Amino acid sequence: MIKSLAGTVLVAATAATLMAAPAGASASTAESTATTASAQLIRTRVYFGRCRDTCHIKVRVRNVSYRTLYNVKLNARLSVNGRRVGTCYDYVGTIRARGLRWAACTVRTRALSQSYNNWLDGYTRFNRYANTYVSYRYYR
């Protein structure tokens, strides 16, 4: 009897802990639904053009949803050997449902030029990597 009562209390306490809202959450449901993450409607693929003292970044932006995306923008951050060397920006435009658009931007910075010169001199490698962020709007 005591074991079953203790088990019930333990289960109730665990359920109450899991059901409690986090400290930073608001009581309003409208605010909480606005901050929750939703499924991303795009897929991106990064390609590099000429990448020496200037680096040309090409990005294929594919709309995987059945909605038209408006005001699509691309931000790309270029890193060489794990060190951030520059960013660039491009406005993509509108992508129809299940459509595809290309975006491209060029990074020209002193840090990129110095990294390339160090590679030419044999001091370091020249491993480049681009992080991309694509923002968009859609209407329900």
PLY file of the C-alpha trace (Angstrom):
ply
format ascii 1.0
element vertex 140
property float x
property float y
property float z
element edge 139
property int vertex1
property int vertex2
end_header
0.00 0.00 0.00
2.74 2.45 0.95
4.77 1.53 -2.17
1.83 2.20 -4.50
1.02 5.47 -2.73
4.66 6.60 -2.99
4.72 5.65 -6.69
1.54 7.65 -7.34
2.96 10.71 -5.59
6.19 10.40 -7.55
4.35 10.14 -10.88
2.15 13.13 -10.00
5.18 15.23 -9.03
6.99 14.32 -12.25
3.93 15.15 -14.37
3.52 18.50 -12.61
7.17 19.33 -13.24
6.91 18.48 -16.92
3.67 20.41 -17.36
4.98 23.57 -15.70
5.94 26.40 -18.02
9.57 27.55 -18.12
10.47 30.68 -16.18
10.91 32.82 -19.33
7.61 31.78 -20.92
4.71 34.17 -20.94
1.15 33.32 -19.97
-0.24 34.46 -23.31
-0.58 31.74 -25.94
-0.30 34.21 -28.82
3.21 35.19 -27.82
4.32 31.63 -27.23
3.16 30.45 -30.68
4.96 33.36 -32.31
8.28 32.33 -30.80
8.09 28.61 -31.58
10.16 27.31 -34.46
8.40 26.10 -37.57
9.45 23.98 -40.52
11.78 25.67 -42.96
10.36 26.12 -46.43
13.69 26.28 -48.30
16.82 24.26 -48.96
20.14 25.82 -49.96
23.29 24.57 -51.65
26.52 26.60 -51.69
28.92 26.72 -54.66
32.14 28.67 -54.93
33.26 30.53 -58.00
36.69 32.14 -58.15
37.99 32.29 -54.60
41.39 33.95 -54.25
41.81 37.48 -52.94
38.10 37.93 -53.78
35.61 35.11 -53.37
32.44 34.64 -55.44
29.76 32.66 -53.55
26.86 31.19 -55.50
23.85 29.75 -53.64
21.01 27.68 -55.06
17.82 28.45 -53.13
15.06 25.87 -53.57
11.50 26.39 -52.32
10.29 23.00 -51.06
6.82 24.20 -50.03
3.61 24.70 -51.96
3.56 28.41 -51.06
5.04 31.34 -52.92
7.85 32.99 -50.96
8.26 36.76 -51.16
11.07 39.12 -50.22
13.74 36.40 -50.14
17.16 37.66 -48.98
20.51 35.91 -48.63
23.31 36.61 -46.14
26.52 34.63 -46.48
29.43 34.53 -44.02
32.74 33.29 -45.41
35.31 31.54 -43.23
38.82 30.45 -44.18
40.50 27.90 -41.90
37.78 28.48 -39.30
38.41 32.23 -39.16
35.70 34.62 -40.34
36.99 36.72 -43.23
33.92 38.48 -44.60
30.20 38.61 -45.31
28.06 39.48 -48.29
24.40 40.06 -49.05
22.05 39.51 -52.01
18.35 40.08 -52.67
16.86 37.01 -54.34
13.28 38.20 -54.92
10.19 36.00 -55.19
10.34 32.21 -55.47
7.19 30.46 -56.68
5.96 27.23 -55.10
8.40 24.33 -55.61
10.64 26.73 -57.56
14.35 27.45 -57.70
16.38 30.68 -57.78
20.09 31.41 -57.79
21.77 34.07 -55.67
25.36 35.24 -55.80
27.54 37.68 -53.91
31.21 38.56 -53.73
33.42 38.96 -50.65
36.33 41.39 -50.92
38.08 42.00 -47.64
41.58 42.54 -46.35
41.33 39.45 -44.14
40.49 37.28 -47.16
43.40 38.74 -49.11
45.79 38.12 -46.20
44.58 34.51 -45.87
45.16 33.94 -49.58
48.62 35.50 -49.42
49.53 33.30 -46.43
48.44 30.25 -48.44
50.56 31.36 -51.40
53.56 31.75 -49.10
53.01 28.25 -47.69
52.17 29.27 -44.13
48.59 27.96 -43.89
45.93 26.05 -45.76
43.05 27.74 -47.61
39.98 25.75 -46.50
36.95 27.89 -47.20
33.46 27.48 -45.78
30.33 29.61 -46.16
27.47 29.86 -43.68
24.25 31.06 -45.31
21.13 32.61 -43.85
18.07 33.05 -46.06
15.11 35.09 -44.84
11.71 35.16 -46.53
8.03 35.99 -46.11
4.96 34.03 -47.06
1.23 34.55 -46.69
-1.24 31.92 -45.51
0 1
1 2
2 3
3 4
4 5
5 6
6 7
7 8
8 9
9 10
10 11
11 12
12 13
13 14
14 15
15 16
16 17
17 18
18 19
19 20
20 21
21 22
22 23
23 24
24 25
25 26
26 27
27 28
28 29
29 30
30 31
31 32
32 33
33 34
34 35
35 36
36 37
37 38
38 39
39 40
40 41
41 42
42 43
43 44
44 45
45 46
46 47
47 48
48 49
49 50
50 51
51 52
52 53
53 54
54 55
55 56
56 57
57 58
58 59
59 60
60 61
61 62
62 63
63 64
64 65
65 66
66 67
67 68
68 69
69 70
70 71
71 72
72 73
73 74
74 75
75 76
76 77
77 78
78 79
79 80
80 81
81 82
82 83
83 84
84 85
85 86
86 87
87 88
88 89
89 90
90 91
91 92
92 93
93 94
94 95
95 96
96 97
97 98
98 99
99 100
100 101
101 102
102 103
103 104
104 105
105 106
106 107
107 108
108 109
109 110
110 111
111 112
112 113
113 114
114 115
115 116
116 117
117 118
118 119
119 120
120 121
121 122
122 123
123 124
124 125
125 126
126 127
127 128
128 129
129 130
130 131
131 132
132 133
133 134
134 135
135 136
136 137
137 138
138 139
